[in-house]
Amino acid sequence: MTKKPEAAVSEQEEEVIQRTSPPGEVVYKAISAEGKHELERTSAELALSGLAAGLSMGFSMVAEALLRAHLPEARWTPLVSKLGYAVGFLIVILGRQQLFTKNTLTVILPLLRERQPGMLAKVGQLWITVLTTNLIGTAIFAWLVTHSSAFSDEMQGIFLKIGQAAIAPGVSTLALRGIFDGWLIAIMVWLLPFAESARVWVIIILSYLVALAELPHIIAGSVETLCLVFTGSLPFGHWLFHFFLPTLLGNIIGGVALVAVGAHAEFVEADEGG
């Protein structure tokens, strides 16, 4: 029996490795490393990137509204128009901008590993910086689209309809749906490191599911609902307590408790035990 050359064997082994899905531990370490990198960035860098993300998320609303404006009123219309919701996520994630719900997973993993006051302070500072600048970006975008001639009266009317639909559910419903939203966004982050050429489809499919299920996202939803605030259709206090706080709480629970903590327990605890 003839033996295969060592070079051929090594090439075959390399091909097997490339075609094999990475184990969960590898994905965990990749996301944890990304979280550490984010925690090392300066507040100025985080703020500028967070502001850009808040502005970019406004294009989810714009893309959905554009599709609605060009589609007939029919039962199937949302199946197509909700695809526009993915645009903001594509811009933010592929552009590596700082989005609050993305950071609920990435920076929590290093915190769960170290569990030190200094790390907790870093995570808190990052969260506050990114959330604040994300919201500033959404507010600027919402004000511009409702107080300028950039979009027609028809489009502005659609923006308000989208905002009204976003704030229509009750507080408890928004909080519960927000958990599912945070869960799906965190799963998206978990899938992206090794998705390679499928990255775009991962973002589109999961964000489309979020939109179709009407799961509230604290940043994308703030663009939609702040349009109501800036046109006087919704009091700021009602927006704060009816939409912002329950959605924020739900997104955090979904992103941290159901994904980050579960992943930590599965991969780190098992690794330490072995």
Backbone bond lengths (Angstrom), bond angles and torsions (degrees), N, CA, C in turn:
res aa  C-N    CA-C-N  psi(-1)  N-CA   C-N-CA  omega(-1)  CA-C   N-CA-C  phi
1 M - - - 1.469 - - 1.530 109.00 -
2 T 1.330 115.96 129.63 1.455 120.06 -179.20 1.520 110.30 -84.99
3 K 1.322 115.24 141.69 1.469 120.31 178.32 1.532 110.26 -90.96
4 K 1.308 114.66 143.67 1.461 118.65 176.74 1.524 109.60 -73.64
5 P 1.323 116.77 144.54 1.464 119.44 176.95 1.528 110.42 -58.29
6 E 1.355 115.70 146.94 1.467 120.56 -178.42 1.522 111.43 -60.34
7 A 1.338 117.07 -35.31 1.461 120.75 179.99 1.517 110.84 -62.31
8 A 1.357 116.03 -41.55 1.466 120.47 179.87 1.521 110.59 -65.95
9 V 1.360 115.82 -39.78 1.464 119.56 179.07 1.519 110.94 -63.17
10 S 1.339 116.91 -45.47 1.464 120.28 -179.32 1.526 111.72 -63.90
11 E 1.333 116.57 -36.84 1.459 120.14 177.40 1.523 111.10 -64.14
12 Q 1.344 115.73 -40.87 1.460 120.03 178.33 1.523 111.16 -64.82
13 E 1.344 116.27 -41.42 1.463 120.04 179.20 1.523 110.83 -64.22
14 E 1.315 116.35 -40.72 1.462 120.53 178.80 1.522 110.80 -63.59
15 E 1.351 116.07 -40.38 1.462 119.77 178.47 1.523 111.41 -64.56
16 V 1.343 115.90 -39.15 1.468 120.06 177.34 1.516 110.28 -61.14
17 I 1.346 116.96 -44.54 1.464 121.22 179.57 1.517 110.98 -61.06
18 Q 1.346 116.38 -42.48 1.459 120.54 -178.27 1.519 111.94 -66.70
19 R 1.344 116.25 -31.64 1.456 119.88 -176.80 1.532 112.57 -89.77
20 T 1.317 116.89 -5.57 1.453 121.10 -179.56 1.520 110.43 -93.41
21 S 1.322 117.05 134.57 1.457 120.64 177.41 1.522 109.63 -64.26
22 P 1.337 118.53 137.15 1.463 120.30 -179.02 1.521 110.30 -66.23
23 P 1.328 117.96 142.32 1.458 119.97 178.63 1.521 111.01 -65.58
24 G 1.336 115.53 160.31 1.461 120.12 -177.36 1.511 113.24 -57.96
25 E 1.350 117.03 -33.06 1.458 120.03 -179.86 1.527 111.56 -62.21
26 V 1.333 116.10 -36.68 1.465 120.40 -179.65 1.530 109.91 -67.80
27 V 1.329 116.59 -43.42 1.466 120.78 177.95 1.519 109.79 -62.04
28 Y 1.329 115.75 -44.02 1.471 120.87 179.30 1.526 110.71 -56.52
29 K 1.344 116.26 -48.39 1.461 120.35 -177.52 1.533 111.31 -65.83
30 A 1.328 116.82 -35.93 1.464 120.43 178.95 1.527 110.89 -64.49
31 I 1.334 116.57 -44.15 1.461 120.39 -179.47 1.518 110.26 -69.90
32 S 1.330 117.31 -38.96 1.458 121.10 177.87 1.522 110.95 -62.43
33 A 1.337 116.63 -40.63 1.467 120.79 178.11 1.523 110.78 -64.59
34 E 1.334 116.42 -38.92 1.463 120.03 177.15 1.524 110.27 -63.75
35 G 1.346 116.08 -40.00 1.461 120.06 178.24 1.512 111.79 -61.69
36 K 1.336 117.69 -42.44 1.461 121.34 178.33 1.532 110.94 -62.24
37 H 1.331 115.36 -39.84 1.465 119.45 178.62 1.528 110.83 -62.78
38 E 1.330 116.42 -42.26 1.465 119.96 179.70 1.525 110.70 -63.52
39 L 1.337 117.41 -38.06 1.462 121.19 -178.78 1.520 112.34 -69.53
40 E 1.330 116.91 -19.08 1.465 120.85 179.76 1.525 112.24 -87.55
41 R 1.318 117.54 -9.78 1.471 120.52 -179.37 1.518 110.18 -73.75
42 T 1.330 116.11 150.87 1.464 120.56 -179.99 1.522 110.66 -73.86
43 S 1.325 115.81 160.34 1.461 120.60 179.81 1.526 111.12 -61.91
44 A 1.335 116.59 -35.69 1.461 120.25 179.43 1.523 111.28 -64.21
45 E 1.325 116.07 -43.32 1.470 120.17 178.20 1.523 110.82 -62.70
46 L 1.332 116.17 -45.00 1.460 120.46 179.70 1.524 110.91 -62.89
47 A 1.332 116.05 -41.01 1.460 120.38 -177.53 1.528 111.74 -64.90
48 L 1.312 116.95 -46.11 1.461 120.50 -179.97 1.528 111.09 -64.20
49 S 1.339 116.08 -43.02 1.454 120.03 179.27 1.527 111.06 -67.92
50 G 1.341 116.89 -37.69 1.458 120.90 177.63 1.520 112.12 -65.99
51 L 1.340 116.26 -38.92 1.464 120.20 177.06 1.524 110.64 -63.86
52 A 1.328 116.03 -43.28 1.465 120.23 178.49 1.527 110.72 -61.70
53 A 1.337 117.03 -39.73 1.465 120.46 179.84 1.526 111.40 -65.58
54 G 1.329 116.77 -41.38 1.461 119.82 178.29 1.518 112.20 -61.65
55 L 1.322 115.97 -41.26 1.464 120.05 177.12 1.527 110.95 -67.13
56 S 1.331 116.26 -43.01 1.467 120.36 -177.41 1.520 112.26 -64.22
57 M 1.333 117.63 -35.38 1.460 120.73 -178.48 1.518 111.88 -63.81
58 G 1.324 116.56 -20.19 1.459 119.52 176.85 1.516 112.85 -61.87
59 F 1.323 116.80 -24.43 1.462 119.43 -178.42 1.525 112.60 -74.04
60 S 1.327 117.44 -13.61 1.468 119.12 170.84 1.526 109.58 -64.24
61 M 1.335 115.77 -45.72 1.460 119.92 178.50 1.526 111.32 -66.53
62 V 1.319 116.71 -42.89 1.463 120.52 -178.89 1.522 111.31 -63.01
63 A 1.334 117.09 -45.07 1.470 120.50 -178.82 1.526 110.65 -64.27
64 E 1.328 117.14 -42.28 1.467 119.76 178.10 1.531 110.82 -63.77
65 A 1.334 116.07 -42.14 1.467 120.06 179.89 1.529 111.56 -64.95
66 L 1.316 117.51 -39.18 1.463 120.86 178.62 1.525 111.19 -62.65
67 L 1.318 116.22 -42.23 1.465 119.69 177.86 1.527 110.89 -64.75
68 R 1.323 116.94 -42.15 1.462 120.20 178.71 1.527 111.57 -63.28
69 A 1.334 116.12 -36.90 1.462 120.16 -178.44 1.521 112.13 -67.51
70 H 1.333 116.95 -26.41 1.465 120.71 -176.68 1.527 113.44 -104.84
71 L 1.324 116.53 4.42 1.457 120.29 178.86 1.527 110.33 -110.95
72 P 1.312 117.49 150.24 1.462 120.02 177.58 1.531 110.58 -72.09
73 E 1.323 115.81 157.40 1.464 120.64 175.63 1.525 108.56 -73.97
74 A 1.306 115.71 107.26 1.459 120.48 -178.47 1.526 108.92 -150.32
75 R 1.328 115.08 165.40 1.463 119.47 -178.30 1.525 111.83 -64.48
76 W 1.341 116.63 -29.28 1.457 120.58 -176.95 1.528 113.37 -87.40
77 T 1.319 117.26 -6.84 1.463 121.18 -175.72 1.533 113.31 -53.06
78 P 1.347 119.29 -46.13 1.477 118.47 179.66 1.524 113.76 -60.35
79 L 1.332 117.19 -27.66 1.465 119.72 179.57 1.525 111.27 -61.69
80 V 1.328 116.21 -27.38 1.463 120.73 179.23 1.529 110.82 -97.48
81 S 1.324 117.16 -46.90 1.465 120.55 -174.79 1.528 112.59 -63.64
82 K 1.325 117.05 -32.63 1.469 119.88 -178.80 1.529 112.58 -67.90
83 L 1.334 117.14 -14.82 1.464 119.67 174.91 1.530 111.02 -61.73
84 G 1.335 115.95 -29.20 1.459 119.70 179.51 1.516 113.38 -62.94
85 Y 1.323 116.88 -23.26 1.468 121.59 -179.12 1.522 111.71 -60.33
86 A 1.328 116.74 -26.19 1.466 120.73 -176.80 1.528 112.42 -72.87
87 V 1.328 118.05 -17.76 1.469 120.82 -172.65 1.525 111.66 -60.48
88 G 1.316 117.03 -47.71 1.461 119.86 -179.73 1.517 112.26 -60.62
89 F 1.331 116.47 -42.01 1.464 120.36 179.45 1.527 111.38 -65.56
90 L 1.321 116.72 -38.29 1.465 119.78 177.31 1.531 110.80 -61.81
91 I 1.328 116.26 -44.88 1.472 119.98 -179.35 1.521 110.54 -63.01
92 V 1.325 116.27 -47.00 1.464 121.08 -174.84 1.525 112.15 -68.92
93 I 1.336 116.79 -47.87 1.465 119.55 -173.53 1.523 111.62 -75.28
94 L 1.324 117.21 -46.20 1.463 118.96 178.43 1.528 111.38 -68.71
95 G 1.333 116.45 -28.41 1.464 120.64 176.32 1.509 113.29 -83.88
96 R 1.345 117.19 -0.28 1.467 123.56 177.88 1.521 112.23 56.21
97 Q 1.314 115.28 40.24 1.462 120.58 174.80 1.526 109.72 -86.69
98 Q 1.325 116.29 158.50 1.461 121.29 -175.02 1.532 110.63 -83.73
99 L 1.329 115.84 112.15 1.463 122.23 177.68 1.518 108.39 -114.01
100 F 1.329 116.81 131.97 1.461 120.76 -173.15 1.523 112.71 -57.13
101 T 1.317 118.38 -48.60 1.465 120.27 -176.28 1.519 112.45 -65.83
102 K 1.319 117.74 -25.83 1.472 120.52 175.37 1.520 109.89 -68.81
103 N 1.325 116.83 -37.77 1.457 121.01 -177.49 1.522 113.55 -76.47
104 T 1.331 117.62 -12.38 1.457 118.30 176.86 1.515 111.01 -65.75
105 L 1.321 117.01 -20.76 1.469 120.06 176.99 1.514 111.75 -99.25
106 T 1.322 117.83 -53.18 1.467 120.66 -168.84 1.529 113.15 -61.21
107 V 1.333 117.79 -44.57 1.473 118.43 -175.58 1.523 112.91 -85.15
108 I 1.330 117.08 -14.93 1.458 119.33 178.01 1.533 110.63 -73.07
109 L 1.313 117.71 -32.56 1.465 120.01 -178.94 1.535 112.37 -60.84
110 P 1.353 119.97 -47.15 1.475 118.71 175.17 1.526 112.44 -61.73
111 L 1.342 116.95 -35.00 1.465 120.59 178.99 1.523 111.01 -64.39
112 L 1.318 116.91 -42.25 1.455 120.44 -179.58 1.534 111.90 -67.74
113 R 1.325 116.07 -25.75 1.471 119.56 178.90 1.527 111.79 -79.13
114 E 1.319 117.11 -39.49 1.465 120.16 -174.16 1.531 112.75 -95.58
115 R 1.330 117.49 -40.89 1.466 122.54 176.61 1.526 111.92 51.83
116 Q 1.314 115.79 51.65 1.460 121.74 179.10 1.522 109.42 -121.08
117 P 1.347 117.57 149.58 1.472 120.50 -179.68 1.526 113.16 -55.89
118 G 1.342 115.75 -37.38 1.462 118.83 179.90 1.511 112.19 -64.15
119 M 1.329 117.03 -40.84 1.464 120.84 177.71 1.518 110.74 -67.41
120 L 1.329 116.77 -39.91 1.463 120.73 177.85 1.526 110.92 -60.90
121 A 1.329 116.28 -40.25 1.466 120.70 178.97 1.530 110.85 -64.66
122 K 1.337 116.59 -40.15 1.464 120.54 178.52 1.530 111.19 -63.59
123 V 1.340 115.96 -44.00 1.464 120.04 179.37 1.522 110.21 -63.35
124 G 1.337 116.77 -44.26 1.462 120.28 179.00 1.516 112.22 -61.04
125 Q 1.333 116.65 -42.30 1.465 120.69 178.94 1.525 111.07 -63.81
126 L 1.336 115.88 -42.73 1.470 119.29 179.23 1.518 110.44 -63.94
127 W 1.329 117.53 -46.86 1.462 120.97 -179.67 1.529 111.15 -57.78
128 I 1.333 116.18 -48.58 1.472 120.03 -177.88 1.521 110.39 -62.62
129 T 1.338 116.66 -44.39 1.466 120.84 -178.66 1.525 111.26 -62.96
130 V 1.331 116.25 -48.78 1.464 120.17 -176.41 1.524 111.03 -68.79
131 L 1.332 117.66 -45.01 1.461 120.07 179.93 1.520 111.29 -61.75
132 T 1.336 116.64 -45.08 1.468 120.51 -179.09 1.520 111.62 -61.98
133 T 1.327 116.73 -47.73 1.470 119.10 -177.64 1.525 111.32 -72.27
134 N 1.336 117.87 -33.46 1.468 120.27 172.59 1.519 110.07 -56.71
135 L 1.330 116.32 -46.91 1.471 120.77 -177.58 1.527 111.65 -68.45
136 I 1.323 116.78 -36.35 1.473 119.15 175.61 1.525 109.59 -61.42
137 G 1.318 116.04 -43.44 1.466 120.03 178.02 1.516 112.21 -61.52
138 T 1.343 117.21 -42.83 1.464 119.94 179.36 1.523 111.07 -65.24
139 A 1.337 115.76 -38.13 1.471 119.57 179.96 1.526 111.32 -65.67
140 I 1.324 116.20 -42.68 1.474 120.11 178.20 1.525 109.86 -61.94
141 F 1.318 116.28 -45.27 1.466 120.25 -178.49 1.527 110.41 -63.68
142 A 1.328 117.18 -46.47 1.466 120.75 -178.90 1.530 111.15 -62.70
143 W 1.326 116.56 -39.75 1.470 119.52 179.36 1.533 110.13 -66.11
144 L 1.323 117.03 -42.47 1.457 120.29 -177.91 1.535 111.91 -63.74
145 V 1.335 117.32 -43.68 1.468 118.57 -175.91 1.523 112.07 -74.08
146 T 1.338 117.52 -19.01 1.471 119.85 179.89 1.519 112.78 -101.63
147 H 1.340 118.74 -12.20 1.461 120.99 -177.63 1.525 112.71 -125.77
148 S 1.304 117.33 23.59 1.460 120.51 176.62 1.523 108.52 -138.26
149 S 1.319 114.33 172.39 1.466 119.47 179.67 1.520 112.15 -94.89
150 A 1.342 116.14 18.50 1.468 119.85 -179.05 1.514 111.65 -62.89
151 F 1.338 116.97 -32.53 1.461 121.56 -178.83 1.529 109.69 -126.33
152 S 1.310 115.12 148.68 1.464 121.29 -177.27 1.521 111.09 -68.05
153 D 1.342 115.31 166.55 1.464 120.40 177.39 1.532 110.56 -60.17
154 E 1.330 115.94 -35.93 1.465 119.61 178.98 1.526 110.37 -62.49
155 M 1.329 116.33 -45.08 1.457 120.21 179.69 1.525 111.13 -64.83
156 Q 1.315 116.73 -41.77 1.458 119.65 179.33 1.522 111.02 -63.22
157 G 1.329 116.51 -35.52 1.455 120.31 175.49 1.519 112.06 -63.66
158 I 1.325 116.53 -38.04 1.466 120.77 178.21 1.532 110.01 -68.72
159 F 1.352 116.69 -38.27 1.466 119.53 176.76 1.527 110.09 -56.10
160 L 1.339 116.36 -44.22 1.461 120.16 -178.75 1.525 111.76 -66.85
161 K 1.330 116.74 -37.23 1.466 119.60 177.50 1.536 110.95 -64.41
162 I 1.319 116.52 -39.07 1.460 120.51 177.65 1.528 109.96 -64.10
163 G 1.337 115.85 -42.32 1.460 120.12 178.56 1.518 112.32 -64.78
164 Q 1.324 117.19 -40.68 1.462 120.85 178.73 1.526 111.39 -63.52
165 A 1.318 116.82 -39.14 1.460 120.00 177.89 1.522 110.95 -67.05
166 A 1.348 116.57 -33.73 1.467 120.45 -178.59 1.522 112.00 -69.06
167 I 1.340 117.13 -32.44 1.458 119.96 -175.43 1.521 112.73 -99.52
168 A 1.314 116.93 -1.07 1.469 121.14 -175.23 1.527 114.51 -64.65
169 P 1.349 120.09 -40.42 1.474 119.42 -178.13 1.531 111.86 -63.99
170 G 1.331 115.93 160.46 1.446 120.87 176.38 1.518 112.43 -71.48
171 V 1.332 115.82 169.30 1.464 121.30 -176.86 1.529 111.53 -59.37
172 S 1.330 116.95 -48.38 1.464 120.15 -178.21 1.525 111.35 -64.23
173 T 1.330 116.46 -36.39 1.473 120.25 178.83 1.519 110.69 -67.37
174 L 1.329 116.80 -41.43 1.463 120.43 178.26 1.526 110.94 -62.80
175 A 1.334 116.45 -42.35 1.464 120.05 179.61 1.530 110.76 -63.51
176 L 1.331 116.44 -44.42 1.461 120.31 -179.73 1.524 111.26 -65.46
177 R 1.331 116.25 -46.29 1.472 119.01 178.06 1.526 110.84 -64.54
178 G 1.338 116.12 -33.08 1.458 119.91 178.61 1.517 112.55 -62.66
179 I 1.346 116.70 -31.54 1.461 120.48 176.44 1.529 110.19 -63.07
180 F 1.327 116.05 -45.01 1.467 119.62 179.04 1.523 111.17 -64.70
181 D 1.339 116.38 -37.54 1.461 119.87 177.40 1.526 110.67 -62.40
182 G 1.349 116.55 -49.57 1.456 120.03 179.53 1.513 112.11 -60.03
183 W 1.319 115.62 -36.02 1.459 121.68 178.63 1.533 110.33 -63.41
184 L 1.332 116.30 -48.52 1.466 120.34 -177.63 1.527 111.98 -66.64
185 I 1.344 117.09 -39.80 1.462 119.43 179.56 1.525 110.17 -65.91
186 A 1.335 116.99 -39.35 1.454 120.23 178.14 1.528 110.96 -66.64
187 I 1.327 116.97 -37.97 1.464 120.40 175.51 1.529 109.94 -62.67
188 M 1.326 116.32 -38.77 1.466 120.69 176.75 1.524 110.24 -58.13
189 V 1.324 116.01 -46.30 1.466 120.46 178.63 1.521 110.64 -61.74
190 W 1.328 116.58 -38.52 1.465 121.49 -179.75 1.529 111.79 -65.43
191 L 1.327 116.50 -33.80 1.463 120.50 -176.67 1.526 113.12 -82.69
192 L 1.322 118.25 -24.80 1.457 121.38 -169.56 1.528 116.37 -67.86
193 P 1.349 120.22 -38.65 1.473 118.34 -172.96 1.524 114.81 -53.52
194 F 1.333 118.35 -35.58 1.460 120.35 -177.50 1.530 112.25 -118.96
195 A 1.344 116.03 19.95 1.466 119.38 178.40 1.520 111.82 -74.87
196 E 1.345 117.20 -24.72 1.467 123.96 177.88 1.534 110.94 54.00
197 S 1.333 117.64 -119.72 1.466 120.47 -175.46 1.520 113.11 -68.69
198 A 1.334 116.87 -13.64 1.473 120.75 -179.73 1.519 112.51 -90.77
199 R 1.336 117.35 4.21 1.468 120.78 -176.41 1.522 111.66 -54.72
200 V 1.330 115.91 -46.22 1.462 120.15 -177.99 1.521 110.50 -60.45
201 W 1.332 117.07 -42.06 1.461 120.56 -177.73 1.521 111.61 -70.56
202 V 1.324 116.95 -34.62 1.471 119.87 176.21 1.525 109.83 -60.80
203 I 1.324 116.48 -45.92 1.461 120.82 -179.74 1.524 110.95 -64.98
204 I 1.334 116.64 -46.37 1.464 120.43 -177.33 1.528 111.18 -63.68
205 I 1.323 117.47 -48.37 1.465 120.51 -174.66 1.519 111.77 -64.70
206 L 1.343 117.30 -46.64 1.465 119.22 -176.78 1.530 112.45 -72.24
207 S 1.335 117.61 -38.83 1.464 118.81 177.77 1.531 110.73 -70.31
208 Y 1.323 117.22 -32.82 1.474 121.07 175.08 1.524 110.44 -63.90
209 L 1.325 116.76 -40.65 1.468 120.59 177.27 1.525 110.62 -63.32
210 V 1.327 116.41 -40.99 1.473 120.80 176.72 1.523 110.54 -58.83
211 A 1.320 116.47 -45.88 1.468 120.87 -178.25 1.519 111.67 -67.55
212 L 1.320 116.84 -45.13 1.461 120.90 -176.19 1.527 111.26 -66.17
213 A 1.336 116.64 -35.36 1.462 121.06 178.75 1.527 111.96 -83.02
214 E 1.346 117.39 -2.12 1.460 123.25 -179.71 1.525 111.47 56.77
215 L 1.346 115.06 46.07 1.457 121.14 176.44 1.529 108.49 -87.90
216 P 1.316 119.28 125.16 1.467 120.99 -174.01 1.522 113.17 -74.33
217 H 1.311 115.55 132.03 1.464 122.63 176.44 1.521 107.52 -111.45
218 I 1.323 116.86 129.50 1.457 120.69 -170.40 1.531 113.28 -60.15
219 I 1.322 118.26 -32.20 1.466 120.27 -178.07 1.534 111.16 -91.15
220 A 1.327 117.56 -53.83 1.469 119.81 178.48 1.527 110.43 -60.26
221 G 1.333 116.42 -41.00 1.461 120.04 -179.87 1.516 113.22 -68.85
222 S 1.333 116.88 -28.62 1.469 119.51 178.49 1.525 111.17 -67.99
223 V 1.330 117.14 -35.98 1.470 119.17 175.30 1.530 109.67 -58.85
224 E 1.342 115.09 -47.53 1.469 120.64 -176.46 1.525 111.65 -64.48
225 T 1.322 116.91 -46.07 1.470 120.02 -174.84 1.523 112.82 -79.45
226 L 1.332 117.64 -28.51 1.468 119.18 177.11 1.531 111.49 -69.68
227 C 1.330 116.77 -21.84 1.472 119.14 172.37 1.517 109.95 -60.17
228 L 1.329 117.14 -37.33 1.460 121.57 177.28 1.522 110.50 -68.23
229 V 1.332 116.60 -40.39 1.464 120.74 -179.58 1.519 110.60 -63.72
230 F 1.328 117.13 -44.53 1.467 121.01 -175.51 1.527 113.36 -75.07
231 T 1.313 117.22 -15.63 1.469 119.95 174.85 1.530 111.97 -98.97
232 G 1.326 117.01 3.92 1.453 121.20 178.50 1.514 114.53 79.46
233 S 1.329 117.40 9.44 1.461 120.63 -179.03 1.523 112.74 -83.76
234 L 1.333 116.66 -14.23 1.463 121.31 -176.70 1.522 109.70 -143.73
235 P 1.329 118.49 122.61 1.475 120.49 176.53 1.526 111.22 -62.69
236 F 1.316 115.66 144.72 1.460 120.05 -178.16 1.528 111.58 -60.12
237 G 1.312 117.46 -41.23 1.459 120.81 179.78 1.517 112.24 -61.40
238 H 1.327 115.82 -39.05 1.468 119.59 178.51 1.524 109.98 -66.51
239 W 1.328 116.59 -40.28 1.465 120.56 176.61 1.519 110.29 -61.10
240 L 1.335 117.18 -44.20 1.460 122.08 -175.82 1.525 111.74 -63.59
241 F 1.329 116.26 -48.55 1.462 119.58 -173.15 1.533 113.31 -90.16
242 H 1.319 116.50 -26.30 1.467 118.68 -177.54 1.520 112.20 -89.95
243 F 1.345 117.44 -34.83 1.468 119.82 -177.78 1.522 113.16 -110.90
244 F 1.331 116.61 -55.84 1.463 120.41 -169.45 1.531 112.93 -61.47
245 L 1.311 118.23 -56.60 1.463 120.93 -174.08 1.528 113.15 -64.97
246 P 1.343 119.95 -48.21 1.473 117.67 178.66 1.515 113.88 -65.06
247 T 1.331 116.87 -36.65 1.470 119.67 178.36 1.516 110.90 -67.59
248 L 1.329 116.90 -43.20 1.467 121.26 178.19 1.526 110.65 -59.65
249 L 1.328 115.88 -46.86 1.462 120.14 179.84 1.532 110.90 -61.02
250 G 1.319 116.96 -45.99 1.460 120.45 179.88 1.513 112.51 -62.79
251 N 1.328 117.53 -43.89 1.462 121.13 179.25 1.525 111.82 -61.48
252 I 1.335 116.40 -41.08 1.465 120.22 -179.96 1.523 110.77 -66.17
253 I 1.335 116.48 -44.70 1.464 119.69 179.73 1.529 110.45 -61.85
254 G 1.328 116.36 -44.87 1.455 120.13 -179.66 1.515 112.85 -63.46
255 G 1.339 116.18 -41.97 1.461 119.87 -176.99 1.507 113.81 -75.57
256 V 1.337 116.54 -36.46 1.463 119.89 -174.56 1.522 111.90 -92.75
257 A 1.313 116.91 -59.22 1.464 120.51 -171.07 1.513 113.16 -68.72
258 L 1.335 117.92 -41.88 1.456 120.08 -172.41 1.517 114.24 -86.61
259 V 1.337 117.30 -18.91 1.461 119.43 -177.34 1.529 111.91 -119.47
260 A 1.335 117.30 -59.21 1.465 120.21 -175.77 1.518 111.43 -62.08
261 V 1.336 117.12 -48.21 1.460 120.17 -178.70 1.525 110.34 -65.67
262 G 1.341 116.89 -41.56 1.458 120.18 178.53 1.514 112.03 -62.51
263 A 1.336 116.88 -43.27 1.460 120.96 179.05 1.517 110.64 -64.69
264 H 1.317 116.00 -40.82 1.459 120.35 179.36 1.524 110.34 -61.59
265 A 1.322 116.27 -46.09 1.463 120.18 -178.80 1.518 111.11 -63.37
266 E 1.327 116.96 -39.32 1.460 120.61 -175.85 1.506 113.12 -71.40
267 F 1.352 116.42 -46.56 1.448 119.62 -171.05 1.524 114.53 -96.45
268 V 1.329 117.87 -38.97 1.469 119.21 -177.79 1.514 111.40 -77.84
269 E 1.324 116.44 -47.44 1.459 120.10 -178.84 1.531 110.09 -61.17
270 A 1.355 115.89 -42.57 1.467 119.52 179.41 1.522 110.64 -64.47
271 D 1.334 116.25 -38.96 1.457 120.58 -179.46 1.523 111.15 -64.93
272 E 1.357 115.53 -41.94 1.457 119.81 179.59 1.520 110.55 -67.04
273 G 1.351 115.24 -35.32 1.458 118.81 -179.56 1.508 112.41 -69.15
274 G 1.375 115.35 -30.37 1.454 119.60 -179.31 1.504 111.55 -82.20
